[in-house]
């Protein structure tokens, strides 16, 4: 049985909606993801799973302002480094450097060896025109396992990654 088969039998199956929605999102099928996750938002609005899925959906579709409250709620329940990094990315894309700085600082206090948090601090420092600090953070992100091409792209131009 596929998730679509389960949904055909029970259109309100939260688990099937979640998994199919997330898989559709990463497969580039935004219409299916939007549909499944909007149903999930209606039937199970406050679950960790729903909030993290909606945060991801909104961030990956350029709706950073909508993603922020969901990431904040998710972090309150599960302060994992990937959620801090994603939230920082939303703030940076919105050019809200002070909020991004606070999120990155909180994340790095708990996860000092997370490559994504160092990547986002490099981005923050680049946007603050603190290029020496930005390059130091970029080197650290790469040392910790971040993709060098992605990290170095921060310095190729002032475009948003």
C-alpha positions in Angstrom: 0.0 0.0 0.0 1.2 3.5 -0.8 0.4 6.6 1.1 -2.0 7.6 -1.7 -3.8 4.3 -1.3 -4.2 5.0 2.5 -5.4 8.5 1.8 -7.9 7.2 -0.8 -9.4 5.0 2.0 -9.1 7.7 4.7 -8.5 11.2 3.5 -7.9 12.4 7.1 -5.1 9.9 7.9 -2.5 12.2 9.5 0.4 9.9 9.1 -0.1 9.2 5.4 -0.7 12.9 4.8 2.5 13.8 6.6 4.7 11.3 4.8 3.3 11.8 1.4 3.4 15.6 1.8 7.0 15.6 2.9 8.1 13.2 0.1 6.2 15.3 -2.5 7.8 18.5 -1.2 11.3 17.1 -1.7 10.3 15.6 -5.0 9.3 19.0 -6.3 5.6 18.2 -6.3 4.5 21.3 -4.5 0.8 21.0 -5.3 0.6 17.6 -3.6 2.7 18.8 -0.6 0.6 21.9 -0.2 -2.6 19.8 -0.3 -1.4 17.2 2.1 0.1 19.6 4.6 -2.9 21.9 4.5 -5.0 18.9 5.5 -2.5 18.1 8.2 -2.7 21.7 9.5 -6.4 21.4 9.7 -6.6 18.0 11.4 -3.5 18.0 13.7 -2.4 21.7 13.9 -0.3 21.7 17.0 1.7 18.5 16.7 5.4 18.6 16.4 5.2 16.8 13.1 2.7 19.2 11.6 4.7 22.3 12.7 8.0 21.0 11.4 6.4 20.0 8.1 4.8 23.4 7.7 8.0 25.2 8.6 9.9 23.2 6.0 7.2 23.7 3.4 7.1 27.5 3.9 10.9 27.8 4.0 11.5 25.7 0.9 8.8 27.7 -1.0 10.2 31.1 -0.1 7.6 32.0 2.5 10.1 32.6 5.2 7.9 34.9 7.3 5.3 32.2 7.5 7.9 29.6 8.4 9.4 31.5 11.4 6.6 31.0 14.0 6.6 27.3 13.1 10.3 26.9 13.5 10.2 28.8 16.8 7.5 26.5 18.1 9.5 23.4 17.0 12.6 24.7 18.7 10.7 25.3 21.9 9.8 21.5 21.9 13.0 20.1 20.3 16.0 22.5 20.2 17.8 20.5 17.5 20.6 22.2 15.5 18.9 21.8 12.1 15.9 23.8 13.4 18.1 26.6 14.6 19.9 26.6 11.3 16.7 26.7 9.3 15.2 29.5 11.5 18.4 31.5 11.0 18.2 31.0 7.3 14.7 32.4 7.3 15.7 35.5 9.2 18.8 36.0 6.9 16.7 35.7 3.7 14.4 38.4 5.2 17.5 40.5 6.0 16.6 40.5 9.7 20.2 40.3 10.9 19.6 40.9 14.6 17.1 38.0 14.9 19.4 35.8 12.9 22.3 36.6 15.2 20.3 35.7 18.3 19.1 32.4 16.8 22.6 31.5 15.6 24.1 32.4 19.0 21.5 30.3 20.8 22.2 27.4 18.5 25.9 27.6 18.7 25.8 27.7 22.5 24.1 24.3 22.5 25.8 22.9 19.3 29.2 24.5 18.9 30.3 21.9 16.3 27.3 22.1 14.0 28.5 23.0 10.4 25.2 24.6 9.3 25.2 27.0 12.2 28.7 28.1 11.3 27.6 28.4 7.7 24.8 30.7 8.7 27.1 32.7 11.0 29.4 33.2 8.0 26.4 34.4 6.0 25.4 36.8 8.8 29.0 38.2 9.2 29.2 38.6 5.4 26.0 40.6 5.4 27.3 42.7 8.3 30.5 43.3 6.3 32.6 41.6 8.8 34.5 39.6 6.1 37.4 38.3 8.3 34.9 36.8 10.7 32.8 35.5 7.8 35.7 33.8 6.3 36.8 32.3 9.6 33.2 30.9 10.1 33.2 29.6 6.6 36.5 27.7 7.2 35.1 26.3 10.4 31.9 25.2 8.7 33.9 23.4 6.0 36.2 21.8 8.7 33.0 20.5 10.4 31.7 19.0 7.2 29.7 21.6 5.3 29.8 21.5 1.5 32.7 23.7 0.5 31.1 24.8 -2.8 28.0 25.9 -1.0 30.0 27.7 1.7 32.4 29.4 -0.7 29.4 30.6 -2.8 28.7 33.0 0.0 31.7 35.0 -1.2 31.2 34.7 -4.9 28.6 37.5 -4.9 26.3 39.2 -2.6 23.3 37.2 -3.9 21.2 35.3 -1.4 22.1 31.6 -1.2 
